[in-house]
């Protein structure tokens, strides 16, 4: 999670928003999604965590992400990004 997020942040900085980026690698919680979005991802990919967490994982991540958004005062995911 840490290394893939660092690389994502570097790409986001280098590309300056010219390309959409997908955050992948180690995402298993709403906090993980938030971190990927905060460094510049426009979308995220889940794979391994779904194998271990099952289909209910998506519902849990969505709930956690909504809690984080409320706590951060963000009402739209479009407002999450490198400036957050």
C-alpha positions as CSV (number, residue, x, y, z in Angstrom):
1,X,0.0,0.0,0.0
2,X,2.7,2.5,1.0
3,X,5.0,2.0,-2.0
4,X,2.1,2.0,-4.6
5,X,0.7,5.2,-3.0
6,X,4.1,6.8,-3.2
7,X,4.5,5.9,-6.9
8,X,0.9,7.1,-7.6
9,X,1.7,10.5,-6.0
10,X,4.8,10.8,-8.1
11,X,2.9,10.1,-11.3
12,X,0.1,12.5,-10.3
13,X,2.7,15.2,-9.7
14,X,4.6,14.5,-12.9
15,X,1.4,14.4,-15.1
16,X,-0.1,17.5,-13.5
17,X,-3.7,16.2,-13.9
18,X,-3.3,15.6,-17.7
19,X,-4.2,11.9,-17.3
20,X,-6.6,10.0,-15.1
21,X,-4.9,7.7,-12.7
22,X,-6.2,4.5,-11.1
23,X,-5.0,3.7,-7.6
24,X,-4.2,0.0,-7.1
25,X,-2.2,-2.1,-4.6
26,X,-3.2,-2.9,-1.1
27,X,-6.6,-1.3,-1.0
28,X,-8.7,-3.0,1.7
29,X,-10.5,-0.1,3.5
30,X,-12.2,3.2,3.1
31,X,-9.1,4.9,4.5
32,X,-7.0,3.2,1.8
33,X,-9.3,4.5,-0.9
34,X,-9.2,8.0,0.7
35,X,-5.3,8.0,0.6
36,X,-5.2,7.0,-3.0
37,X,-7.7,9.7,-4.0
38,X,-5.8,12.3,-1.8
39,X,-2.6,11.8,-3.8
40,X,-4.2,12.0,-7.2
41,X,-6.2,8.9,-8.2
42,X,-9.5,9.4,-9.9
43,X,-10.5,5.8,-9.4
44,X,-9.3,2.7,-7.4
45,X,-9.0,-0.9,-8.2
46,X,-9.8,-3.7,-5.8
47,X,-8.7,-7.3,-6.4
48,X,-6.9,-9.3,-3.7
49,X,-8.9,-7.8,-0.9
50,X,-12.1,-9.0,-2.6
51,X,-10.7,-12.5,-2.6
52,X,-10.2,-12.4,1.2
53,X,-13.0,-10.0,2.1
54,X,-15.7,-11.2,-0.2
55,X,-18.4,-9.1,-1.9
56,X,-19.4,-7.4,1.4
57,X,-16.0,-5.6,1.3
58,X,-17.3,-3.1,-1.2
59,X,-20.2,-2.1,1.1
60,X,-17.9,-1.8,4.0
61,X,-15.4,0.3,2.1
62,X,-18.2,2.6,0.9
63,X,-19.5,3.0,4.5
64,X,-16.0,3.8,5.8
65,X,-15.4,6.2,3.0
66,X,-18.6,8.1,3.7
67,X,-17.6,8.3,7.4
68,X,-14.2,9.8,6.4
69,X,-15.9,12.2,4.0
70,X,-18.2,13.4,6.7
71,X,-15.4,13.8,9.2
72,X,-13.3,15.8,6.6
73,X,-16.3,17.9,5.5
74,X,-16.2,16.7,2.0
75,X,-19.5,16.1,0.2
76,X,-18.2,15.0,-3.2
77,X,-15.3,12.7,-4.1
78,X,-14.4,15.1,-6.9
79,X,-13.2,17.4,-4.1
80,X,-10.7,14.9,-2.9
81,X,-7.2,15.3,-4.4
82,X,-3.6,16.3,-3.8
83,X,-4.7,19.6,-2.2
84,X,-6.6,17.6,0.5
